């Protein structure tokens, strides 16, 4: 499902115009992104929890040349699905 398809689904379910649904979805995604960039967790009960994890620096290998490279430490987003989401998929 693409973002455009999700906007249409939200609009039809909530009986609102597509433009309003797009603004609501964008606001929700911006809120989640902003919280994660500040290192906060975002918990949507039943759906799941978005969080930020720290990935340690490590050594890797360039697959083209075989040369060893150093991969720097990074902060990466994580998602842990909630019980309701897991049950819906099963």
ABEGO torsion letter per residue (X at the ends): XBAAAAAAAAAAAAGBBAAAAAAAAAAAAAAAAAAAAAGBBBBBBGAEBBBBBBBBBBBBBBAAAGBBBBBBBBBBBBBBBBAAAAAAAX
